[in-house]
Amino acid sequence: MTHYDVIIIGGGPGGMSALVWCYSLNLRAVLLERAPELGGQMLQMFHRVTDYPGLIADNGRELRDHFEAHLRELKLEWRTGCQIEELDLRNRQLTCNGEQLSSRAMIVATGARKRQLGVPGEAELTGRGVSYSATRDHQAFAGREVCVIGGGDSAFENSLILSRVCPRVTLIHRSANFRARPEWIEEVTKHPRISTITHAEVKAIVGHDQVSGVVIEDIRTGQRRTIPTQGVFIRLGIAPNTEEVRGQIELDAHGFIKADQRQRTSLDFVYAVGDVCRPACLSVATAAGQGAIAAKEIAERIKHRAAE
């Protein structure tokens, strides 16, 4: 069994930052990423990134490249394509691709993914009219009538992006109470090419080779109808990647890991950083800062124990 001071699970900005800070604090650390490359949700950022101090990038992948170059410069240890067969958080042990690893502390940085509707037709028509990003795909839908599902910032932003190239955008939400920022709500509700349908729940996405419509149900009356559309953009926020830790660590009602201001969880010497613990601000900067906090807290606690 190979032993480390810190095992970091997840290769997004929080995990990469934690790895850098472990190096700075003289902690032997390894980062394990399930995907074939580092980056996490950064790889799903298709817009220009201007809010990470000191770096402006054309998209999340370019920003990720800067992060990875930093890890390479410091000759840090990380592994991609890492499938965790067994995970014991309480004892801080795991088996990755058949190899057993243990550590003094663990940092869970498994991030989150775009939340899906989970209705018939969604999976079958993804890439054939179903999309999760107008920033990436809006040009492919130019000249088409489309629907956007959601009521938060991302749904409203996507509606405005699509309105530049689509003759009609229909925003569908479960209630009349939108969570988006007020200025975007005002812009959407006044936009001549955007209409809203409230108190409606999507029950199915229909089509053969391509999306042709969405089936919605009026929550108040139970009546269903099909809205013709050539595209469906699903913007329902994020869902945490906590399947591997469920039952081992305390989660909130939405499945996110509960963590305090020092990124401590319900288990001793187990920390959580980034989107997996639902920070107040979902951003690369927040995740990077939390990675630093967790590494610093671990270093201080190991130092304190050594002095006892």
Steps between C-alpha positions, in 0.01 A plus 500: 500500500635842400464769769464876452442796725204602283291329234297739289202349316404713201697700246304821461626843613446420869695176481782652294529795738513264798781305333704817447448609860594158634829537315552848649430362848735201460220244495541193284184495292348328199199608296271235349267591211249261348483674161774463238614859559505759776261793511159392624233760428763731355476292184131594477568875507467611139491874564786745546627484857572845645432452871805299608757752630821519300381282213261570214420200282287447192325209674525260792726257317760770444482593869538132587814486288654771719414300811646180358817677387543614860476141625752386240742779589499386863523131396198409712338157508161439346324222314221513246272216395493394863213265579444469874381148575489536877487813715519510880482864607504433873832316477617712207576207274403415145573270211567672167543289188590207721759688708441559871570850634471651847551846647494714811234721344268500200359786299182426304489726194276296272305804382158501342330447168217667315168387643286301258124493461481121513205482260436271201682615188769702677782247476392371159495847343803651668714636219201485266317805625556464875784714633629619835693806381387786278845655531643202316214405268301814417634533145386145420143609579501823300165558329319238714232536765628366832402449865704562812415311820578667833448812707844605624787710368622238252155451347450873452852552368452215252166647389665833425789335314257297286282803427787645295473219243156340550167649386320377813620383841255354752611491863322233705502496880317317778385818675457870444782577745826526310836469676694697238651840564242783467663668199488178298139437597407846380691459174347159426141598581524806275679323212283475187635156401483339847179374659456327837281213613470466878347239732602241241695178538667324207383138483669385180710610205370362173646440156646225285842592363467859626306683770154602379330603823470494878207368698416728794250465781329792671579447867176670606257315274684182400428568132766398251591640161783473251696807398666471159870584520822422319725522801492454877759660727496357854631742763399369843813570697741236622491163677790394726722205416456333837391150401832349616482661846128465570443314826850579628483875558234754591318654204239775483146456371617547141787251519788748543769428759461710813821694568582784738706812434820299531365240254469242779234232459327266742803266488829581668777587255260489203442830320284612209568782254337648193158436354457168683438695823274764346696822558314831510669596174545234232825611341855393422629762743287367786606139437867599484473691826330210675775266381755729665299514825470121522871443438598764757264352760643151442858625531424679827329195650780263399754743646300523822476123535873460442567746783284313751 
